[in-house]
């Protein structure tokens, strides 16, 4: 693509929806330069234009759910043991 200092909308076009404004953008987590674009509308407009819906976050991996369950059981056992030892749930110095 040719770099243009003062870009114009091509003849016959009514406007733009997405405009790449640089190929030297910096994004956390991406090494090197990346394209950055402007969208001429709201997030809801973009979702409708793309023909989709908002992305759904992925489910946590099963092993994470298992680890959380194990941690919750361990915490309950530790709490029961501490209460058997006289811990009142308030903490040192009450």
N, C-alpha and C positions, 0 to 999 in steps of 0.2 A: 504494500500500500504506500502511496506517496504521502509524505508528510506535508501538510499545508498549514501555513502560519495563520491565515484568516479563512477558515473553511466556510463554504456557502452551501446551502441546501440546493441540490441539483434541480434543474428546471423540471417542472411538472410535479415535483414533490410538494406536499402541503406542510411538511414539518418532519420531525424526527421523533423516534421513540427511545432508541438506545444510541448513545454517542460515545465512542471510545475517545477519551480526552488525553490519554497518555499511554505509552507502552513502557514507561519507566516508573510505574507505581511500586510502592513498598507496602507489603502486607505482613504482619506478624505471623511467623510460622512458615512463610514461603521464602526460600533462598532466592536472591536475585530479583530482577525486575519482573513486573507483571502488568498486564493491561488493566487499566481502570476505566470504567464506563459510567456515564450518567444515564439515568432513566427519567423520562419526562412525565412522571406521574407518581402516584402513591404506591405503597407496597401492595395494597389490594388490587390496584390497576395492573401491576406487574404480574401478580399471581393469576389474574383473569387472562391477561395477554398470553402468558405462558401456557394457559390451558390446564393448570393444575391447581393444587391446593397448597396450603402451607406445609412445609416438610414436617414429617412426624419423627420425633427423636427415636433413635433405635432403642430397642429393649436392652436392658443390661444383660450382659452375658450370664448364662446359668451359673457359672462358677462364682460370680460376684454375689448373686442371690444366696447361694449356699454359704458363702463366707459371712454374709451379713446375718443369716439365720444362726450360724454357729456363734458369732459374736454376741447376738442378743441372748442366746441360751447361756453363754459363759457369763455375761453381765448379770443375768438373773440369779445364777448360781452363786456368784461372788457377792451379790447384794444379800442373798439369804444367809450365806456364811457370815458376812460382816454383822448382820443384825443378831445372829446367834451369839456373836462375840460381844454384843452390847452396843454396837454402833447404832445411833438413833436417827441417822439419815440427815443430820444437820451439818456435821463436819466438826473439825477440831475447833475448840474454843466456843462452840455453840452460838 
